[in-house]
């Protein structure tokens, strides 16, 4: 069986970027390849930090040579959660990584709304929370989630960012292969992200 498409998904923030590679095979089945997270630099000017992110993202892109790249779109308003400064910073980091993707693809990467991703991947009427995403993406891909642990043997918070990176690639791969699950009406209001 051959690979039809290789999808690279990114979940972007200014502190941790989750990413994943998922292949769409000739028979439209999905194959999890690898995932991880990167930490943008906190040192230097904003331009130093953006350049650091761009270089790290380009290394992933050039290593795995995806046919398609998807990014979780910027959330422009989160009542009581994010200030304008936070949203502006997220937007700048998101678009910098988007330009690295554009330079490689010579086309725009897919921008995916977080709620579309959560609705598209949920298996019950409840929208999954961030801490439920590792097991949800693992169940879709029939894998054991690659949790990372700290010295106290506690799950690293970056594991949840990695799961969100997998969710971006997974949702886009399901969309491209026409395999998105049937929509399930949501019982709850939108959970905090």
C-alpha positions, 0 to 999 in steps of 0.5 A: 500500500502506498502513501497518497498524501502526507499531512503535517498539522500544527497547533501553534502558541507562543510557548509550545507548538504541537505537530504531527505527521499523518499519511493518507494511504491509497485505500484512504486509511490513515497512518500515524507517522510521528508527532511531537512539540517544539518550544519557541525561544523566549529570548531576544526580540520578537523577531528573534523569537519568530525567526527561531519558530520559523527555523524549527518549523522549517526543519520539521517541514524539510524532514517529513516533506508533507504534501499538505500542511494544516494549522489551527486557526487563530481564536480571535476572542476568548471571553475572560481568557485572553487579552488583546496582547495575548491574541496579537502574539498568538496571531503573529506566531501563527502567521509566521509558521503559516508563512514557513508553510506557504514558502514550502508549499508555494500555496496557502496552508489549510486554516482549521477552526478549533471548534470544527476540529473538536466537533469533527473528532468527537465520538459522543455528544459532549465536546472533548476538552483539551485533556481528553484530546490525547485519548480521543486522537489515539482512539481514532488512529488506533495507537497508544498515545505517546505521552511524555512524562516529567521527572515526577512521572507526571504527564507533561503539559506539552503532551496535550499540545502534541495531541492538539497537533495530532488533532489538526493533522487528523481532522484535515486527513479525514476531511481530505479522504472524505472520512469525517465521522457523521456529525453528532449534535452537541449536548453541552455548550462550548468548553473552555479551551 
